[in-house]
């Protein structure tokens, strides 16, 4: 399992940029409803041992600057490295 973490402010900035570029807009209510649920789900699945491998990626920076912040020693982490 791989989770890409983007802070809400950064996600919003990207959402608006995507709208300006493509005209595609995510519904604001949906955006707010997601919140930190992906992180909560990642943590529960990992802690309960329901996945073989788990990797968390900090994707807050510019494209290509992602950092693996959890699961560095796993095969999945090695496969995800550029």
C-alpha positions as CSV (number, residue, x, y, z in Angstrom):
1,X,0.0,0.0,0.0
2,X,1.3,3.4,-0.9
3,X,-0.1,6.7,0.5
4,X,0.8,10.0,-1.0
5,X,0.6,12.8,1.6
6,X,-0.3,16.4,0.5
7,X,-1.2,19.0,3.0
8,X,-4.7,20.5,2.5
9,X,-3.4,23.9,1.6
10,X,-1.1,22.5,-1.0
11,X,-3.9,20.2,-2.3
12,X,-6.2,23.2,-2.6
13,X,-3.5,25.2,-4.5
14,X,-3.0,22.3,-6.9
15,X,-6.7,21.9,-7.4
16,X,-7.1,25.6,-8.3
17,X,-4.1,25.4,-10.6
18,X,-5.5,22.3,-12.3
19,X,-8.8,24.1,-12.8
20,X,-7.1,27.1,-14.4
21,X,-5.1,24.8,-16.7
22,X,-7.7,22.1,-17.6
23,X,-11.1,23.4,-16.5
24,X,-11.5,20.4,-14.3
25,X,-12.7,21.2,-10.7
26,X,-13.1,18.9,-7.7
27,X,-16.3,19.6,-5.8
28,X,-15.5,21.7,-2.8
29,X,-17.7,19.6,-0.5
30,X,-15.9,16.5,-1.6
31,X,-12.5,18.1,-1.1
32,X,-13.4,19.1,2.5
33,X,-14.8,15.7,3.2
34,X,-11.6,13.9,2.4
35,X,-9.6,15.8,4.9
36,X,-7.1,13.5,6.7
37,X,-9.1,10.3,6.1
38,X,-6.4,8.8,3.8
39,X,-3.8,9.1,6.5
40,X,-6.1,7.7,9.1
41,X,-6.9,4.7,6.9
42,X,-3.2,4.1,6.1
43,X,-2.4,4.1,9.8
44,X,-5.2,1.7,10.7
45,X,-4.4,-0.8,7.9
46,X,-0.7,-0.7,8.8
47,X,-1.1,-1.0,12.5
48,X,-3.5,-3.9,12.2
49,X,-1.2,-5.7,9.9
50,X,-3.7,-5.8,7.1
51,X,-1.0,-5.0,4.4
52,X,2.3,-6.7,3.6
53,X,4.1,-3.4,2.8
54,X,3.3,0.2,3.5
55,X,5.0,3.3,2.2
56,X,4.1,6.9,2.9
57,X,5.3,9.6,0.4
58,X,5.5,13.3,1.2
59,X,4.4,14.9,-2.0
60,X,4.1,18.5,-0.8
61,X,7.0,19.9,-2.8
62,X,7.4,20.6,-6.5
63,X,7.0,17.8,-9.0
64,X,9.8,15.3,-8.6
65,X,10.7,16.3,-5.1
66,X,8.7,13.6,-3.3
67,X,10.2,11.9,-0.2
68,X,9.5,8.5,1.2
69,X,8.8,9.2,4.9
70,X,7.7,5.7,6.1
71,X,8.6,2.2,4.9
72,X,12.0,3.1,3.6
73,X,13.3,-0.4,3.9
74,X,10.6,-2.2,2.0
75,X,10.7,-3.6,-1.5
76,X,7.8,-1.3,-2.4
77,X,9.9,1.7,-1.3
78,X,12.8,0.6,-3.5
79,X,10.4,0.1,-6.5
80,X,9.0,3.7,-6.0
81,X,12.3,5.5,-6.0
82,X,13.1,7.5,-9.1
